[in-house]
């Protein structure tokens, strides 16, 4: 019973961290778009800290069951962005990973300086909840928040469209080529999903061999302890 309760609480910690990290990521895209002149994300309710405004069902399931995924894409009218479509989209794109990097740094500070405990502490005492569910660990939430935020940062910087990292090198494309390239982004999404699934179920380790070193480096740099998942 205690083991089951412990596993249940770990799932709660992961879900909380996931919702926070994805929300900050997607809301940052929306905020960057608004600052650069496109109010479309705001009009669609994406300039919000409500996590349910940013959840993509497939992306969330991929994170939960495969380990890598995404939030609901923020719809942007690139022609409205003040620096122009290519530079504007690059700035909007990089806002997401940068926000997760900042979030990881902030969440890692209490862990780095041992201001919080990784052990559960009683947060509620009532007969409505079994005793084993009356304990909660802020430290565990922060632990997963740092890990997931770093993972989202590194994963989204992969230079494959439609991930955020692809926006950076697309600045160099001629305008006509850029417009054509934007129409076939779904091909890049298929490639990314195929890499994620092949790593998970075929154990090809193609994607993780690229992601693991920077994730491991940033984790040890920020937290200085063993990560909650093997890398």
N, C-alpha and C positions, 0 to 999 in steps of 0.2 A: 504493500500500500504506500509506504513512504517512498519507495523507488518510483512508483507510478506518479506520485505527486511531484517528485523532483523533476521527472521528465516533462510533466505537464507545465511546470513553471518555467523550465528552460524554453519551451515552445512559446510561452507568453513573452519571455524576455526577447526572443528572436523576432517575434511579430511586432512588438513595440518598437524595437530598434529599426526594423525594416520599414515600418510606416513612417517613422520620423525621417529617416535618411531619404526615402523616395519622395516624400512631401517637400523637403527642403530642396532637393535636386530639381524637381519639376517646377516648383514655385519660383526658383531662381531663373530658370529659362523665361518664365512669364514676366518676371520683373525686368530682366535685361531687355526683352522685347519692348516693353512699355517705355523704358528709359530711352530706347533708341528710336521710338516713334511709332510702334505698332501696338495698338490697343486691343487687337483681336484676342489674345489670351485672357486679358482682363474681362472682356465682354463675354467670353465663354466660361467664366468662373474659375480660371486656372491660376489667377493671382490670389491664392488662398492657402491657408495652412490646414485646411480640412483634408485629411489624407484620402478620403473617398473621392475627392475631386481629381486625384492623380493616379488612382489604381488602374492598371491595365490587367485584366484577368489572366491572360496568357503570360504576361511578363512576371506577375506575382507568383503564379504557379511554377514558373521556371525557376524562380529564386528559391522557393520553398522546397521543391523536389529535385532540382538539378543543381542549384547552387549559384546560378547566374541568371539574371533577367533584367527587366526594365520597367519603368513606369509608363503611363499613358503619354504618348507624344503630344507636345504642345503645338497646336496649329498656329503658324505664323505666316503673315503675308510679307514675304521678303522684300518686295518692291517698296514697302513703306519704311523700311529701316533707313535711317539717316545716312550712314556711311556707304549705302549701296547694298544690294542683295548679298554679295559674296562676303565682304568684310562684316556686314551686319550679322549674317547667319553664323559666321565664325565666332563673333563676340557673344551672341546668344548661346551658341553651342558650348563654349568654354565655361560659361557661367555655371552650368550644372556641376561638372567635375570640380571646379574651384570651390563651390559652396560645400560639397561633400568633404573636400580636403580641409576646409576651415572647420567644419563640424567635427571631423575626426580629431583635429588638434585640440579644440575646446573640450570635447568629451574625454580626451586622454589625460588632461591635466589632473583631475581628481584621482585617476588611476596611477599616474606616474608618481604622484606625491603621497599616495596611500591615504587620501582623505576619505575614501569610502571603502567599505568592506565588501568582499566578494561573497560573504556568507549571508544567508537570509536573516533578516531581522523582523520581529513582529511589527506589523503595521495595522492590524485590525484584530479585535478580540470580540467575537460574537458567536453565538450558537448557530447562526445561519450558515457558517462556514466550518468545515472540518478543521481541526487544529493544524494539520499539515499545510493547509492552504491559507493560513493566516499570516504567513511570513513572506516577505518580499525583499529582493536584493537590488538596490539601486546600482551597486557596483557591477552586477551581472548585465544589467541593461546597458550601462556605459561600455562594458567590454564588447558586447555585440554591436553596439552603435559605432564604435571606432572601427571594428573589423568590417562591418557592412559598408560604412562610409568609404573606407579605403578601397574596398573591393569595387564599389560603384565608380570611384574616381579612376582607378586604373582600367577597369573594363570599358568605361565610356570613352577613354582616350585612345582606344584601338582605332587606327586610321582606316576603318572599313565603314562605308556608308550603310545605314543611316546613323551610326554612332557618332557622338560629338567630336571625336578626334578627326573624323573625316572632313569636318568643316574647315580645319586649319589648312590642310594642303589644297583644298578646293579653291582657296583664294587665288592660287596660281593659274587656275584654268582660264582660258579665254571665255568671255561671257556666253558665246554661242554653245561651246562645249559644256559649260557649267549648266546651262538650262536643259540640255539633253540628258546630262548625267543625272539631274534631279528627278527626271521622269522614271528612271529605272532603279531607284533606291531599294525597291523591294527585293532585287537580286542580292544586294548586300545583306539585307535582313535574313534571307534564306541561308546565305553562307554562314552568318554568325550563329543562327540557330543550329545549323548542321554541325558546326565546330563544337558548340556547347554539348549537344546530344552525343556526338561521337566521343568526346572526352568522358562523359558520364557513363554511357552504356557500353561503348566499345573499348574504353580505356586507352584511347589513342594518345592522350595527354598532350595534344598539340597546343590547345589554348592555354592550359594551366602551366605549361613550360614557359610560356611568355608572361603570364600574369603573376605567377607565384613569386619570382624574385623581387619585383618592385613592391608587391603587397607585403612580403616578408620584411623588406628593408624599411618601409614606412612604419610598419607595426612596431618593430624594435626601436626605431627612432623616436616614435611618439610615446610608446607605453613601456618598453624595456622589460617585457615579460613574455612568457610563452603565449601564443595566440590561442583562442578557444577552439580553433579547428586546425588540423594538421596541414602544413604547406610543404 
